[in-house]
């Protein structure tokens, strides 16, 4: 039986309200379990998040986002999820 591909992007790019790249990484800049309209304005007011399946251009990360609770929460959530996956495999 074939497995379905995972539902995540390979590259996340955040543009500010002046259309300048302020973030580029293979790690989501916000907690994706919440709607983007709730999380993105906290890190890039008036900005946009673009994500793609290809990782071209994401080899070199770029981050000019402010350190916010949204970013820390997203990172904490990813860490908990990764840890629970490792525990399930054991």
Number of C-alpha atoms within 10 A of each C-alpha: 3 4 5 6 6 6 7 14 15 16 21 22 23 26 18 18 12 8 11 10 18 17 20 24 20 21 17 22 23 23 20 14 9 11 10 14 9 11 19 22 13 18 21 19 12 13 18 18 18 11 18 13 12 12 14 10 12 17 11 9 14 14 14 12 16 11 10 11 12 17 20 14 13 20 17 13 15 16 12 12 12 11 11 11 11 10 9 7 6 5
